[in-house]
Amino acid sequence: MSGKIITNGYNAVMKTVAWTIGARRAFRRLPPQVQKSIAAKIARDAETGAGDVKALVGRSGVRLCVGDYRVIFVETAELIEVRSVGNRRDIYI
């Protein structure tokens, strides 16, 4: 699930998506339909910067909402590092 650098005629560059081992394991345990939704939302954010993303309070990183699931990641100019994936009731603990 890593991104590639692409251009779309407007010189937009897609960020690379990297997963921690724990985030990858948690992602694989999710239902297939949820995996597809999360992968699509992360790819959209990596390409356009669009999505329901908010900064976390009290710790570094941001969260992306995908229905009842949350993706916690750290974002730089070239990279999105996914650190945690899970249901919203469990992810912030």
Secondary structure, 3 states (H helix, E strand, C coil): CCCCCCCCCCCCCCCEEEECHHHHHHHHCCCHHHHHHHHHHHHHHHHHCCCCEEECCCCCCEEEEECCEEEEEEECCCEEEEEEEEEHHHHCC
